[in-house]
Amino acid sequence: MVGLGNPGRRYALTRHNVGWWTVERIASTHLHAPFKEKALWAEARGTIKGREVVLIKPLTYMNRSGAIFSHLLVDRTWLPRHLVVVCDQVDLTPGNGRLRIGGGHAGHNGLKSIIQHLGSPHFVRYYVGVGRPPEGEDLADYVLSVPPREERERIEETVLRFVEHLPRLIEEEVESVMEVLNRRYY
C-alpha cells in the first residue's frame, strides 16, 4: 500500500499528504510498526489478518511517486493488482472517500507517475476527498495548503473509515468494501 504525499515538514499537514496520513495511521493502528527509510521511500511492515502488508511513503515529490517502483519491483513478486494507492481527490468533498479498481490518473500527477512507471493502471485506489479550491485560487496552492480545522476533521474521518475497514479489504473482494467506503457522508 502506497500513501502519496510530499516529504518534508512543510507539507506534512497539507491536503496533498492525506495518503501519508492514511498509511501512518494504519501503521500505528494495525501494524504497531515504525517506518524505516530506504533509498527513495519509507516503509513499515507487518501482518493484518495473517497477510503480509507493506506500507510505503515515497520520499520523492508527488509528481515522481512512480520512480520508487523500479526499485520496489526488483525483489518482490507482486503484481499491480496487489497494490493499493491512497491519495487526495479534489472532486470529492472533505469527509467522503472513494475506493476504485483501475482507471486513469484524472490529472493527479502522483497517479500519473505510478501508472507510467508500472506500465499499468490496474491497481486499487482509495481517494480521500479534499474538495475544490475557492474560485480564483490556484489548484496547486490549494492542495499544498493546510485545511482549516473543520475540514481537516472531516478528512481525518475519511482516513479513519478506511483504516477501520482495511482488514475487510484484505480478506474480501474490493467490491464488498466499496459499499461502505463509497457512501456519501457529506
Secondary structure, 3 states (H helix, E strand, C coil): CEECCCCCHHHCCCHHHHHHHHHHHHHHHHHCCCCEECCCEEEEEEEECCEEEEEEEECCCHHHHHHHHHHHCCCCCCCHHHCEEEEEECCCCCCCEEEEECCCCCCCHHHHHHHHHHCCCCCEEEEEECCCCCCCCCHHHHHCCCCCHHHHHHHHHHHHHHHHHHHHHHHCCHHHHHHHHCCCCC
